[in-house]
Amino acid sequence: MSLKSPAITYKAYSYRSGSSPIKLVDQTINLVKGPNGDYVAPKGKILVKINYASLNPVDYKVYKKTPAFLTYYNTKKGFGKDFSGLVLSVGANTKTDVKAGDLVQGLNWPIYGGGSCAQYLLVDPVWSPITTVPTDIDLIEAASFPLVLGTAIQMTHDMKFQGSKVLVLGAGTSVGRYSVQLAKIGGAREIVTTNSSKNSDLITELGSTSQIDYRKHPNFLNPVLESVKKSGEFDYIIDCWGGTQLFLEIDSIIRKGGIYYTIVGDSPGVGMDALIGTTKAWFRMARSRLGLLKYHYTIGLLYSNRANEGWINAARDLLQGGKLQIFVDSVYPFGELHEAIDKLENGRAQGKIVLEVAKPNEQTEINPFK
Ligand SMILES: NC(=O)c1ccc[n+]([C@@H]2O[C@H](COP(=O)([O-])OP(=O)(O)OC[C@H]3O[C@@H](n4cnc5c(N)ncnc54)[C@H](OP(=O)(O)O)[C@@H]3O)[C@@H](O)[C@H]2O)c1
């Protein structure tokens, strides 16, 4: 694919800080002259023409939490991390398996770098996991999975599911849906979930063996204790929503040496409560690391520096051949990011909300294997 001009000017959503709006602005990517006289991506970078970007609660939380003093550190902070699209060019000395012409999906870092809600993206594969699209999914589905499936893979990495008893808090979330499926594939004997009753059948289909409706039981401690009475302590607790309901009795809920992994901490949301909740969770993790807890406790972020550890390829391989179900809630046109964010914020999305940046070009960008 040859690029004839030294720079690409394009539209991208960006913001200065959490107290300024997210706006559609002009951005420029400068290219470098290649060996044949045409232009290529800079050294170490992959130039991607974006077709779809999916939105994550984390995108909005990061935006809201960006303090005003960071306004001048990159005045055009990109919005969105997950993307799918077409590789236009791969710069010299780039450590990657993808090549120009490949359809790819990935997760773009660093946090205040370029966003995926943009027409083009310059991806650094040292920080940003990127791989080719599984042959049996489309580009909408491709954009929808990297951050959430990557998170579920990371959370469950040290859990030996065979014959285990697992509790998934917030099983209706995108991360929760993948976690339940991974526990089932891994051979868990019992998977107890918290989710709303409207998704009951679906969560059962994914692998849940019994459910607690968090709307009926905002404090689900008692139903969890009943489960312990019936079939013993949990080996693993996978918390995809956050909260402290279980800590009052946690020693009788989880077995010695079990794992409690949260991606949210003690309090969901974006305000001061969330900050306090995250801090409490970090203290609990420190006590766990010092061996002061009966179980292993982790509050985790999907680490960008694991880009090279291959989880994106593991995710692609799991999706290939339909081993996991993908959930897309809705697709919004490029001009309607704010409407998409409103839906994201109300916490009722059934899977991922995806932004259509550009429809794939039928001739060149359809997945030829689908
Ligand atoms: N630390 C990290 O690296 C990391 C990575 C990814 C996500 N996260 C965080 O993990 C959380 C989930 O993210 P996501 O993208 O998977 O979410 P999502 O798909 O946007 O979650 C939407 C779902 O949340 C469920 N939900 C709403 N209120 C709930 C409650 N009170 N208790 C349990 N479930 C509730 C609903 O399920 P029902 O249909 O059952 O009502 C809804 O369908 C977010 O807080 C996100 O910021 C952290």
PDBQT file of the ligand as one rigid body, heavy atoms in Angstrom, charges set to zero:
ROOT
HETATM    1  N1  LIG A 401      -8.889  -2.400  35.921  1.00  0.00    +0.000 N 
HETATM    2  C1  LIG A 401      -8.996  -2.610  34.630  1.00  0.00    +0.000 C 
HETATM    3  O1  LIG A 401      -8.004  -2.817  33.922  1.00  0.00    +0.000 OA
HETATM    4  C2  LIG A 401     -10.370  -2.643  34.025  1.00  0.00    +0.000 A 
HETATM    5  C3  LIG A 401     -10.527  -3.152  32.735  1.00  0.00    +0.000 A 
HETATM    6  C4  LIG A 401     -11.813  -3.231  32.198  1.00  0.00    +0.000 A 
HETATM    7  C5  LIG A 401     -12.895  -2.791  32.954  1.00  0.00    +0.000 A 
HETATM    8  N2  LIG A 401     -12.691  -2.263  34.194  1.00  0.00    +0.000 N 
HETATM    9  C6  LIG A 401     -13.841  -1.829  35.011  1.00  0.00    +0.000 C 
HETATM   10  O2  LIG A 401     -14.690  -2.962  35.163  1.00  0.00    +0.000 OA
HETATM   11  C7  LIG A 401     -16.049  -2.553  35.181  1.00  0.00    +0.000 C 
HETATM   12  C8  LIG A 401     -16.801  -3.330  34.100  1.00  0.00    +0.000 C 
HETATM   13  O3  LIG A 401     -16.368  -2.909  32.819  1.00  0.00    +0.000 OA
HETATM   14  P1  LIG A 401     -17.089  -3.469  31.518  1.00  0.00    +0.000 P 
HETATM   15  O4  LIG A 401     -16.589  -2.753  30.330  1.00  0.00    +0.000 OA
HETATM   16  O5  LIG A 401     -17.018  -4.957  31.519  1.00  0.00    +0.000 OA
HETATM   17  O6  LIG A 401     -18.591  -2.999  31.843  1.00  0.00    +0.000 OA
HETATM   18  P2  LIG A 401     -19.883  -2.912  30.942  1.00  0.00    +0.000 P 
HETATM   19  O7  LIG A 401     -19.896  -3.977  29.901  1.00  0.00    +0.000 OA
HETATM   20  O8  LIG A 401     -20.103  -1.515  30.494  1.00  0.00    +0.000 OA
HETATM   21  O9  LIG A 401     -20.971  -3.265  32.073  1.00  0.00    +0.000 OA
HETATM   22  C9  LIG A 401     -22.360  -3.059  31.854  1.00  0.00    +0.000 C 
HETATM   23  C10 LIG A 401     -23.088  -4.067  32.722  1.00  0.00    +0.000 C 
HETATM   24  O10 LIG A 401     -22.856  -3.759  34.096  1.00  0.00    +0.000 OA
HETATM   25  C11 LIG A 401     -23.799  -4.512  34.855  1.00  0.00    +0.000 C 
HETATM   26  N3  LIG A 401     -24.106  -3.809  36.088  1.00  0.00    +0.000 N 
HETATM   27  C12 LIG A 401     -24.695  -2.596  36.227  1.00  0.00    +0.000 A 
HETATM   28  N4  LIG A 401     -24.847  -2.313  37.547  1.00  0.00    +0.000 NA
HETATM   29  C13 LIG A 401     -24.330  -3.370  38.250  1.00  0.00    +0.000 A 
HETATM   30  C14 LIG A 401     -24.192  -3.681  39.629  1.00  0.00    +0.000 A 
HETATM   31  N5  LIG A 401     -24.621  -2.831  40.575  1.00  0.00    +0.000 N 
HETATM   32  N6  LIG A 401     -23.623  -4.871  39.985  1.00  0.00    +0.000 NA
HETATM   33  C15 LIG A 401     -23.197  -5.736  39.025  1.00  0.00    +0.000 A 
HETATM   34  N7  LIG A 401     -23.303  -5.504  37.693  1.00  0.00    +0.000 NA
HETATM   35  C16 LIG A 401     -23.867  -4.332  37.324  1.00  0.00    +0.000 A 
HETATM   36  C17 LIG A 401     -25.031  -4.632  33.963  1.00  0.00    +0.000 C 
HETATM   37  O11 LIG A 401     -25.271  -6.021  33.904  1.00  0.00    +0.000 OA
HETATM   38  P3  LIG A 401     -26.710  -6.658  34.193  1.00  0.00    +0.000 P 
HETATM   39  O12 LIG A 401     -27.235  -6.811  32.805  1.00  0.00    +0.000 OA
HETATM   40  O13 LIG A 401     -26.446  -7.896  34.933  1.00  0.00    +0.000 OA
HETATM   41  O14 LIG A 401     -27.519  -5.640  34.943  1.00  0.00    +0.000 OA
HETATM   42  C18 LIG A 401     -24.588  -4.059  32.600  1.00  0.00    +0.000 C 
HETATM   43  O15 LIG A 401     -25.005  -4.864  31.525  1.00  0.00    +0.000 OA
HETATM   44  C19 LIG A 401     -16.058  -1.037  34.971  1.00  0.00    +0.000 C 
HETATM   45  O16 LIG A 401     -16.109  -0.433  36.246  1.00  0.00    +0.000 OA
HETATM   46  C20 LIG A 401     -14.707  -0.775  34.324  1.00  0.00    +0.000 C 
HETATM   47  O17 LIG A 401     -14.241   0.537  34.582  1.00  0.00    +0.000 OA
HETATM   48  C21 LIG A 401     -11.452  -2.186  34.762  1.00  0.00    +0.000 A 
ENDROOT
TORSDOF 0
